[in-house]
Amino acid sequence: KNLLVKFSNDISGIVDYDGVILQSKKIFANSLKIKAFGFAVYDRKKERLKLAADENFVDSELEIPLSVKTLEDWIKGRRYYREFLNIEREDFETVFGEHAPKLIHNNIFTAMPLVARDKLIGFLFFGLKHSGARFTDADLEMLSATVNQVAVALENARFHNEEKEKVAMERDFENARKIQRSLLPREIPEIDGVELFGEMIPAQWVGGDYYDIIKISDSRF
């Protein structure tokens, strides 16, 4: 219990996406010594769960197609009459359909969805406790609180990573813009009887247009 309380407090301070996943594996698999553990993230575009970290999984490349709408409707209904969102092995087929045997094959007995802002972002899969027993209601109460913290931390880390990538991309575009502008003429030559002006203004950060003024002789450009 003390380990989970400390972990719940510490996980909120991790802003790295992979760090949240690795720390979760460390606490559940290494410290609590749960016999099998999996951290799966949900790809909303492909509508599938994919393992990001695991311990003692037979299939470390596990992927499970999953309709997010179906599951989110199930979660909303579950909240009306049950405090915890745990999915026990007996209910795997109801939630995971024909893919339920994949979890059973990997010695998973409990699945808990990671939900942030009412959206599914992943799953934590648990095997038996170190003692060989399944989770009690008291265990599930503690796990549920911890899983909620993991979900919040994972979503915050995702936003943080996206912001970092955005800043890096903007910096790269700014460098590209400077390089592109350096290829353009810095001065427009004065030619009697002719007014010349050139400017390149891309719609985004960079563009594909280019111009130059080349002197051929003293009187020709």
C-alpha positions as CSV (number, residue, x, y, z in Angstrom):
1,K,0.0,0.0,0.0
2,N,2.8,2.4,0.9
3,L,4.5,1.8,-2.3
4,L,1.4,2.6,-4.3
5,V,0.8,5.8,-2.4
6,K,4.3,6.9,-3.0
7,F,4.1,5.9,-6.6
8,S,0.8,7.8,-7.1
9,N,2.5,10.9,-5.7
10,D,5.7,10.6,-7.7
11,I,4.1,9.7,-11.1
12,S,2.4,13.1,-11.4
13,G,5.8,14.7,-11.5
14,I,7.0,12.7,-14.6
15,V,6.6,14.7,-17.8
16,D,8.2,12.1,-20.2
17,Y,5.7,9.8,-21.9
18,D,8.0,6.8,-22.0
19,G,9.0,7.6,-18.4
20,V,5.4,7.2,-17.2
21,I,5.2,3.8,-18.9
22,L,8.6,2.5,-17.5
23,Q,7.9,3.7,-14.0
24,S,4.6,2.0,-14.0
25,K,6.2,-1.3,-15.1
26,K,8.9,-0.8,-12.4
27,I,6.3,-0.4,-9.6
28,F,3.9,-3.1,-10.6
29,A,6.3,-5.7,-12.0
30,N,9.5,-5.2,-10.0
31,S,8.3,-3.7,-6.7
32,L,4.9,-5.4,-6.2
33,K,6.1,-8.5,-8.1
34,I,2.8,-9.0,-9.9
35,K,3.4,-12.2,-11.9
36,A,2.4,-10.7,-15.3
37,F,2.0,-7.1,-16.2
38,G,1.3,-5.2,-19.4
39,F,1.0,-1.5,-20.3
40,A,-0.9,-1.1,-23.5
41,V,-1.6,2.3,-25.2
42,Y,-4.6,2.9,-27.4
43,D,-4.2,4.1,-31.0
44,R,-7.5,5.9,-31.8
45,K,-6.8,6.1,-35.5
46,K,-6.2,2.3,-35.9
47,E,-8.6,1.4,-33.0
48,R,-6.3,-1.0,-31.4
49,L,-4.4,-1.6,-28.2
50,K,-0.6,-2.2,-28.4
51,L,1.8,-3.2,-25.7
52,A,4.3,-0.5,-24.8
53,A,5.8,-2.4,-21.9
54,D,5.4,-5.8,-20.3
55,E,6.7,-8.3,-17.8
56,N,6.3,-12.1,-18.3
57,F,4.1,-11.8,-21.4
58,V,4.2,-14.7,-23.7
59,D,3.5,-12.4,-26.6
60,S,5.4,-9.1,-26.2
61,E,4.0,-7.9,-29.6
62,L,0.4,-8.2,-28.5
63,E,-2.1,-6.0,-30.3
64,I,-5.9,-6.1,-29.7
65,P,-8.3,-4.4,-32.1
66,L,-10.9,-2.5,-30.0
67,S,-13.8,-0.3,-30.8
68,V,-13.3,2.8,-28.5
69,K,-17.0,3.8,-28.8
70,T,-18.1,0.4,-27.6
71,L,-15.7,0.4,-24.7
72,E,-16.3,4.0,-23.6
73,D,-20.1,3.2,-23.6
74,W,-19.3,0.2,-21.5
75,I,-17.2,2.3,-19.1
76,K,-20.0,4.9,-18.7
77,G,-22.5,2.2,-18.0
78,R,-20.2,0.5,-15.5
79,R,-19.7,3.7,-13.5
80,Y,-23.4,3.8,-12.7
81,Y,-23.4,0.7,-10.6
82,R,-19.7,-0.1,-9.8
83,E,-17.0,2.0,-8.3
84,F,-14.0,0.3,-10.0
85,L,-13.5,-0.1,-13.7
86,N,-11.7,-3.4,-13.4
87,I,-12.4,-6.1,-16.0
88,E,-12.0,-9.6,-14.6
89,R,-11.1,-12.6,-16.6
90,E,-14.7,-13.8,-16.6
91,D,-15.7,-10.6,-18.4
92,F,-12.8,-10.5,-21.0
93,E,-15.0,-12.0,-23.7
94,T,-17.7,-9.3,-23.2
95,V,-15.1,-6.5,-23.6
96,F,-12.4,-7.9,-25.8
97,G,-14.5,-10.3,-27.9
98,E,-12.6,-12.9,-29.9
99,H,-9.3,-11.5,-28.7
100,A,-10.0,-12.4,-25.0
101,P,-8.0,-15.6,-25.3
102,K,-4.9,-13.6,-26.1
103,L,-5.0,-12.1,-22.6
104,I,-5.7,-15.4,-21.0
105,H,-2.8,-16.9,-22.9
106,N,-0.6,-14.2,-21.4
107,N,-1.7,-15.1,-17.8
108,I,-3.7,-11.9,-17.3
109,F,-6.6,-12.0,-14.8
110,T,-7.5,-8.3,-14.4
111,A,-7.6,-5.4,-17.0
112,M,-8.0,-1.8,-16.0
113,P,-8.7,0.9,-18.6
114,L,-6.7,4.1,-18.5
115,V,-9.3,6.9,-19.0
116,A,-8.4,10.6,-19.2
117,R,-11.0,13.3,-19.9
118,D,-13.6,10.5,-20.5
119,K,-11.4,9.1,-23.3
120,L,-9.7,5.7,-23.4
121,I,-5.9,6.1,-23.7
122,G,-4.7,2.7,-22.7
123,F,-5.0,-0.4,-20.5
124,L,-3.0,-1.9,-17.6
125,F,-3.1,-5.7,-17.6
126,F,-2.4,-7.6,-14.4
127,G,-1.7,-11.2,-13.6
128,L,-1.9,-12.8,-10.2
129,K,-0.3,-11.3,-7.1
130,H,3.1,-12.4,-5.9
131,S,1.3,-14.8,-3.5
132,G,-0.5,-16.4,-6.4
133,A,-3.9,-15.0,-5.4
134,R,-6.2,-12.7,-7.3
135,F,-6.9,-9.1,-6.3
136,T,-9.4,-8.5,-3.5
137,D,-11.8,-5.6,-3.4
138,A,-9.4,-3.8,-1.1
139,D,-6.6,-4.3,-3.7
140,L,-8.8,-3.1,-6.5
141,E,-9.7,0.1,-4.5
142,M,-6.0,0.9,-4.2
143,L,-5.2,-0.1,-7.7
144,S,-8.1,2.0,-9.1
145,A,-6.8,5.2,-7.5
146,T,-3.3,4.4,-8.7
147,V,-4.5,3.7,-12.3
148,N,-6.3,7.0,-12.3
149,Q,-3.1,8.8,-11.5
150,V,-1.2,6.9,-14.2
151,A,-3.9,7.9,-16.7
152,V,-3.6,11.6,-15.8
153,A,0.2,11.4,-15.9
154,L,0.3,9.7,-19.2
155,E,-2.1,12.3,-20.8
156,N,-0.1,15.2,-19.3
157,A,3.1,13.6,-20.6
158,R,1.6,13.3,-24.1
159,F,0.7,16.9,-24.1
160,H,4.1,17.8,-22.9
161,N,5.8,15.7,-25.6
162,E,3.6,17.2,-28.3
163,E,4.5,20.7,-27.2
164,K,8.2,19.8,-27.2
165,E,7.8,18.4,-30.8
166,K,5.9,21.5,-31.9
167,V,8.6,23.8,-30.5
168,A,11.4,21.7,-32.2
169,M,9.5,21.7,-35.5
170,E,9.0,25.5,-35.4
171,R,12.7,25.9,-34.7
172,D,13.5,23.7,-37.7
173,F,11.1,25.6,-39.9
174,E,12.7,28.9,-38.8
175,N,16.2,27.6,-39.6
176,A,14.9,26.4,-43.0
177,R,13.3,29.9,-43.6
178,K,16.6,31.6,-42.8
179,I,18.5,29.3,-45.2
180,Q,16.0,29.9,-48.0
181,R,16.1,33.7,-47.5
182,S,19.9,33.6,-47.6
183,L,19.7,32.2,-51.2
184,L,17.8,35.2,-52.4
185,P,19.6,38.4,-53.6
186,R,20.3,40.7,-50.8
187,E,20.5,43.8,-53.0
188,I,18.6,44.8,-56.1
189,P,20.9,46.5,-58.7
190,E,20.0,49.9,-60.0
191,I,19.2,49.9,-63.7
192,D,18.5,53.1,-65.6
193,G,14.9,53.3,-66.8
194,V,13.8,50.2,-64.9
195,E,12.4,49.7,-61.4
196,L,13.0,46.3,-59.9
197,F,11.6,44.8,-56.7
198,G,11.6,41.3,-55.4
199,E,10.2,39.6,-52.4
200,M,9.4,36.0,-51.5
201,I,6.7,35.5,-48.9
202,P,5.8,31.8,-48.3
203,A,2.3,30.9,-47.3
204,Q,3.8,28.7,-44.5
205,W,7.3,28.8,-43.0
206,V,9.0,27.9,-46.3
207,G,8.0,27.9,-49.9
208,G,9.2,26.7,-53.3
209,D,9.7,30.0,-55.0
210,Y,13.1,31.5,-55.9
211,Y,14.3,34.5,-57.9
212,D,17.6,36.0,-58.8
213,I,19.0,38.9,-60.8
214,I,22.2,38.0,-62.8
215,K,24.5,40.5,-64.3
216,I,25.6,39.5,-67.8
217,S,27.5,42.7,-68.7
218,D,27.7,46.3,-67.7
219,S,24.4,47.1,-69.4
220,R,22.6,43.7,-69.3
221,F,21.0,41.8,-66.5
